[in-house]
Amino acid sequence: MQISKKMQEAFDEQINWEMWSANLYLQMAFWFRKEGWKGFAHWMYKQSAEETGHAMDMAEFVLNRGGHPNVGAIKAVPTEWSDPKAVFEATYKHEQQVTELINKLADVADAEKDRASINFIDRYIDEQVQEEQTALDILNLFLHRDDHAVALIDDKLATRE
């Protein structure tokens, strides 16, 4: 079944958002490296790569459905934060926004009665539950520990594969 124009446009928007997300996390990684937090930077580099992978996965899905993905201009991302905790507050807020956008993508698939897209998008809906929880878990480490524990959190994040 050929992907509908409306569904492809919705995927194009989401692909663009995923690329913006990749840039956001890459910029966060750069900020952490500049500030001397190698573990936090490592975690954000991985997060950036994951978001790029999402964009590629969605583009491949559109191509497999006979569509032609279009990446528009990617807006600039923030470049500065006050401290590591502020970065993860922004990360959590961002993941909540991504969840909203994935849900809107699913709404388009529902309206288009596009079962293949519904099935494809379901995995991203499930993943967003995990993404929000992971960001919240990291943020909670900041909220429930003394400031001197930030180095411990940094070391923990360095182990991400």
Buried (B, 14 or more C-beta within 10 A) or exposed (E): EEBBEEBBBBBBBBBBBBBBBBBBBBBBBBBBBEBEBBBBBBBBBBBBBBBBEBBBBBBEBBEEBEBEBBEEEEEEBEEEBEEBBEBBBBBBEBBBEBBEBBEEBBEBBEEBEBEBBBEBBEEBBEBBEEBBEBBBEBBEBBEEEEEEEBEEBBEBBBEEE
